[in-house]
Amino acid sequence: MSTGVFSSALTACGPGDPDPVAGVNVDDPDQQITVTEVPPPAISGGTLIVASDGHTAVAADADRDRVWIVDLQSGEPAEVPLERGDEPGRLVEDASGRVHVALRRAGAVVTLDVEARSVIARREVCRAPRGVAYDASLDAIHVACAGGELVTLPASGGPAVRKLRPAPDLRDVVVEGDRLLVSRFRSAETLVVGPDGAVLSRRTLPVFYSNGFANSEYAPSVAWRMAPLAGGGALMVHQRSMSSKVTLSPGGYYQSADCDGNIVHAAVSRIDPADVPDTSIPSLPAAAIPNVSLPVDIAVTPDGARMAIVAAGRRTVVSATVDNLERDAETASCSPEVTANVLSGQPVAVAFDGRGEIVVQLREPAALEVVGGRTIALPGESVKDTGHDMFHRPPNAVSAVACASCHPEGHEDGRTWDFDPVGLRRTQALGGGILKTAPLHWSGDLQDLAGLMGEVFVSRMGGQQPGARRLDLMARYLDSLPAFPASPPEDDAAVARGEVLFHDKKVACADCHGGLMLTNNRNEDVGKGERLQVPSLLGIAGRAPFMHDGCAATLRDRFDPLCGGDKHGDVSGLTSAQLDDLVAYLETL
């Protein structure tokens, strides 16, 4: 199946495509300009499993809308084509050997017959399916959705048998007897969900104190992947983000690529089994993992002794024993007990085969690489795209921070940063057409992408000043990022009433949030002591906390006087029920 994607490699300073950038080596393939017909999707990770037979790998290719079934022993790949734009993601094998794949953009789960190399079922599940897990006791598949749904499907086929809404921003699911561990993406929080669907507890990871950046404090964020452990519990690979002041000076986002030399670093934390009382969970944070950029996936051996994580921002996979990682947390803030292997392409997922060897899925060039062994090429066109690369790779050899570190999957990390001398600034979402809302940043001080790249990519992140061609391709990639996919409303009547209130002249929401982008692109006084750029409301349901300083944990909290009061739309005359209606409408945008 062809998705209509092609790649044309052009040298950085080739004829007709001038892009004079200091320090660019035109003979280095990583520095040559390449363009795909359609920009590839943002990297999400977790797209590879090795089946229970120990040698059949199943890899979801999100860039090319297909699934590969590969015999690791013979090296023979077989393709299962999907529909264009499906963007296959997480996948899981059930007791009958079927494999279930979440389609991130199609809102569905497909079921594959591995032996027949074919799709046998396709079921709608939610607007944005993310994590999948198999529950042997129920012979069912649990699907976690970005919109907050937790859906249970019979593994053998048929409609959903349960649909819950435990919390927004769900990521991965681990089955623990009759309980579930469910991670939340941006906060790295873990929910314990009981057999009746009730949330029994919410577990947060401890704050980390670093010796770098003048003894800075880091808060847990961006739980890229959670994988089950033998005997119960799970390992979560996640980021941590600096909650101390960040100085906005040249190189202000990094000091070195070591564990604590960046405003964002990687860690692997143990999540205790669901039946362990929360009061007994230790408060000691895991040691940081050195030199890892975008830790999008983790794999654990069946005995729970070894783990491996891939760094999508660099061509590396790191591995360690689980015991060593936990011992490092007791003795040092940085984990020295890891082994790093350089790969032949950009990694997006990792698994262990039946012999305990590390198998890595590469997106570009498409392949499965057995670490220390052979590489199995997967047929298909190149998806190397300069805009995509600029977004997902650190801009220099010292830093481990990429654009996608703070804007995972093209959106945002949920963090409110304390910038010196600017103050509190909430990471802004990029999806849905951010460049159409210029001027950019909360202060509206950057007139266009060129200004943004100069201030952030070049000054703060230490990148090269991009030439005109690279700047255009970065803009093209940003414009391709979709807004957060809002879930269908549960109460259509409430949404209709809320829409009327939104456009009511007295309430005045639409005065500033109008037009196709739901913004007037101006700075306004919203009762917070400074004039701030009006953000687009597209995809607002997935962007908690709200406001430039994160003062509102929920959209309902946004109407609290502490978050602006009547200067930010006049809701003083609305009842509590009317505010609920207004929120119901906002969540559909």
Secondary structure as UniProt FT lines:
FT   STRAND          7..10
FT   TURN            12..13
FT   TURN            15..16
FT   TURN            22..23
FT   TURN            26..27
FT   HELIX           29..31
FT   STRAND          33..36
FT   STRAND          48..50
FT   TURN            52..53
FT   STRAND          56..61
FT   TURN            62..65
FT   STRAND          66..71
FT   TURN            72..75
FT   STRAND          76..81
FT   TURN            84..85
FT   STRAND          88..93
FT   TURN            95..96
FT   STRAND          99..103
FT   TURN            104..107
FT   STRAND          108..113
FT   TURN            114..117
FT   STRAND          118..124
FT   STRAND          129..135
FT   TURN            136..139
FT   STRAND          140..145
FT   TURN            146..147
FT   STRAND          150..154
FT   TURN            155..156
FT   STRAND          162..164
FT   STRAND          170..176
FT   TURN            177..178
FT   STRAND          179..184
FT   TURN            185..187
FT   STRAND          190..193
FT   TURN            195..196
FT   STRAND          199..203
FT   STRAND          208..209
FT   HELIX           212..215
FT   STRAND          217..228
FT   TURN            230..231
FT   STRAND          234..242
FT   STRAND          245..247
FT   TURN            250..253
FT   TURN            259..260
FT   STRAND          264..271
FT   TURN            274..275
FT   HELIX           278..280
FT   STRAND          288..289
FT   TURN            290..291
FT   STRAND          295..300
FT   TURN            302..303
FT   STRAND          306..311
FT   TURN            312..315
FT   STRAND          316..321
FT   HELIX           322..331
FT   STRAND          339..342
FT   STRAND          346..352
FT   TURN            354..355
FT   STRAND          358..364
FT   STRAND          366..370
FT   TURN            371..372
FT   STRAND          375..377
FT   HELIX           386..392
FT   HELIX           403..406
FT   HELIX           408..410
FT   STRAND          416..420
FT   TURN            421..422
FT   STRAND          423..426
FT   TURN            431..433
FT   HELIX           434..437
FT   TURN            442..443
FT   HELIX           449..452
FT   HELIX           453..460
FT   HELIX           468..480
FT   HELIX           492..502
FT   TURN            505..507
FT   HELIX           509..512
FT   TURN            515..518
FT   STRAND          523..525
FT   STRAND          531..533
FT   TURN            538..539
FT   HELIX           540..542
FT   TURN            548..549
FT   TURN            555..556
FT   HELIX           557..559
FT   HELIX           561..563
FT   HELIX           565..567
FT   TURN            572..573
FT   HELIX           576..586
FT   TURN            587..588
//
